[in-house]
Amino acid sequence: MRPLLSHSVPRLVAHCAAVFALLLASVQPAAAQSILRDAETEQLLRDMIDPLAEASGLGAGSVEVVLVNDNSINAFVAGGQRVYIHTGLIAAADTANEVQGVMAHELGHITGGHIIRFSEGAGNAMRISLLSALAGIAAALAGGGEAAMGVMALGQQMAMGQFLAFTRTQEASADAAGAQYLSAAGISGRGSLEFFRKLQSYEFRRGISQDREYEYARTHPMSGTRIAALRDGYMDDPAWDTPNDPVLEERFQRIKAKLFGFQATPERTLNAFPVYMTGVPARYARAYAYHKDARIEQALAETDALLEMEPDNPYFLELKGQILLESGRPLEALAPLRRSVELTNADPLIAPMLGHALLATEDPIHLEEAERVLRAAVGRDRRNPFAWYQLGVVYGQRGDIPRAQLASAEQQIMSGNPRSALMSAQGAEQGLPMGSPDWLRAQDVAIEARAQIERQVERRGNRD
């Protein structure tokens, strides 16, 4: 029996560790989802979170909101002052006020240092799990195989219970902090409660029991529990009867329709926004649907109708330029894109499209303007691989190979291709003037690429 026992003990320990690892994975947000970048959407999200960030003490402009292309209803923080919001949450919300309730909650996680303290809760639970594993090993070595399994199972249950209680406490703390920030910002908590009711309805539809005894197996309190804890405080708050900001709500409806048109099939979009609907959201959604369906004249008719209503709306001008550019008419796209860039003070997400259109004309006369526009874009937002790619094309056409290689390295490092980025950065470094800002940047990109490669090798080693 001793050989069998010596093989079974490591398996028991490995099983214990594997179960706990699965638990940790289940409560941490996925980090590999794709990010959507859109100038109008990002400006709206900034305007929605800024008063809450100010109320929280973090300061307006200090918190970034990132839109994740995922249809699930979710939002999370993952370190730093950055809030991630899924497109599915935007689609599920009826008002901007509902989304602000979620934002306030996520700010509660940031100000509470919950991401930092996450390892504290995980560490405490892991210690319990390891102690139970050691006790189980001792029992197994003494010949009590069944007792060993029982000790380990009980230890895992205790570890998971403590860890889940820890995460529920964090969630309740973030709810309370979020309520304070909404109040301090003069924003009603109605949207927060309405969104929790949506989540509660979702739980009912999925057959999730609302019995309190099942709450102990969850990372979050039940939505009903959260509503009960927040309702009285929200209703007693002076901001409860404050009406929603009508301008913010109108912008939110536009973004909802825009995202719907961008993500859904043309058929779904045209069913949801039939032609008799002539408001801005409906026309916005249909313009995207027609463009995706290669019905270019109908897409342009919708954008022209939007521009008749608001001739100087930079985002309508951006959309018209995009449709013209992507349908092979770059010369026609220049005028609306130039105007959009002018109106947004060279927004770093719009300017690269103008740079692309200038290059797409294949006329060397536009190279100088394209370089100027694209350099300004990456100067304001370096995290834009598309802009770096276009800038690399400009440098390549002008025969400036070292800077073309540096632009390629910037694009490759952000696109998850560190090996190519390292090669490009090393090539740029060899051709650039030693000590120049671009030469120093090439060294920085090479260092970052090497670090990413090392992490990739380490992860592969851990999997093996």
Beta strands, then each sheet from edge to edge (+ up, - down):
strand 1: 35-36
strand 2: 64-68
strand 3: 75-77
strand 4: 82-86
sheet 1: 1+ 2- 4- 3+
end
